[in-house]
Amino acid sequence: MTASTAQRLRSYVSSRLDLTAAVARVLKARPLNPYPYLKPLIERASGVRVPPISATPHTVVYTRGSMRLLRYASPRRRYRTPILFVYSLINRWYILDFLPGRSLIEHLTREGYDVYAIDWGVPGPDEERMDWAELLGGVIQTAVQWTLRVSKSRELTLYGYCMGGTMALAYTSLYPEGVRNLVAQATPVDFSKGGVYTLWTSADHFDVDSLVDAYGNVPTKVLESGFLMAAPVQRLTRWLEVCRRIDDADFVTTFLAMERWGADPVPFPGEVYRQYIKDCYQQNLFPQGKMEVGHQRIDLSRIQCAVLNVIAEQDSIALPAMSEPLPTLVSSKDTETRRYPVGHIGLSASSKGATVVWPSIASWIGARSKTMEP
C-alpha cells in the first residue's frame, strides 16, 4: 500500500467516524428541528462547511443582563442619523446580518449609515421576571440612549422587525423623544388577522398562565413546535430540494445558513410573553389603544414621526392583513406602506433583498435623515 493510498483510507475512515459521532450527538439531544439531524449529511455530500453568518464587523457598546447592543460602524459614514434595529424576542438578531452580500446591515453600513442592533441574548432568570414596562422603559430606552450617545446624534431611526416592530411602535408611543423615523418591517399590529396563530393562541385553546407559571421563560421547544405545526410539510420537503441541488454550492450555503438560524431559537421571557399573548393575540388591545404598560396605555395615535410600513406579500407569519392598518392608527403626516414580493424572512435574506428591498428602504430612510457635516 502506497503512502497516498493509506492517507486517503485514513481520511475516509475518519470522515465516516466524524459523521457517525455527529449523528449520535443529535440523536441523544432529540431536537424538534430537522436541521441538526440532516446538516452533517448535507455537509458531507456537498462539501460545504459552516456558512459565514454575521460576518459584518461590529463591536459591543453596551450590555444589560443577557442583552448586548451591537454597533456596525460604517466605513464611510454619510448620515448623522443612526439606525437602531429592534428584533423579535423569538429568534436571533443575526438574520439581519445573514451572509456576506445578503446582509441588510452590511448594505446599510455601505450606504453610509451608523447601524446598531439589539441582541437579546439567551434569557435567564432575570429576564423571566421582566415585564413590558421594563422591556420598553428600561432595556429599549437604554439602548436608544446609548445609540444616540455613541453615534453623537440627537435623533435616530428606530427599525423594528416582526415582534420587534410591535415593540418599536409601543416604545415610540410612550417615549417619542429622539425617534426621528420609524420603520416597521413585517410587523403585527392587528392581531385579529393572525390566521392560524390567532386561532392557536385563543383563550379557548391556550392557557398562557399555566405555561408561564410552569416554565417561567417559555422553552424553545414550545416555540419551535408551533412553527413546525404551521407548515410541517414544507419544513421537510425543502430538504428534498437541497438534495436535488446538492452540487450548487451557493444554494447549499444559503440553505444551511437559513436552517442554522431557524434552528437557533431562544427562550421567550415569561412575563413579556404572558402579556403579549393575552393583550395582543387574545384581546387585540394593541391596535385599540387599550394595552397597558405600567400605568400608561400604548396609544399609536401618539406617534408623529415619519413611519415606513414594510410588508412582505408572501408573509405567512406576520400576515399582510396584520400590518396594513398601521398608517391609519398613527398621527404621522409622513407615512408610507411599501410591499415586496417576498416572504417574512425574504425581506432580510432573500436574493431580491440587495436589488429590490434594501435600496428602496435605504432611500426612504436617507431622505429623512440628517447627513454628516462637511
Protein Blocks (a to p, Z undefined) as FASTA:
>chain_A
ZZklmmmmmmmmmmmmmmmmmmmmmmmnopablklmmmmmmmmmnopacddehkbgcddf
bdehjbccdddddfbdfbfbdcdddddfkbcfklmmmbghiafklmmmmnopacddddeb
jadfklmmpcfklmmmmmmmmmmmmmmmmnopabdcdddehjlmmmmmmmmmmmmghpab
dcdehiafblmlnojmmmmmpmklmcfklmmmmnopacfklmmmmmmmmmmmlmmmmmmm
mmmmmmlmklmmmmmmmmmmmmmccdddfklmmmmmmmmmmnommmnopacghjaccdfk
lpmbdcdddddfkbcklgfklmmmmmmmpmcfbdcdddddddfklmmmpmklmmmmmmmm
mmmmmmmcccddZZ
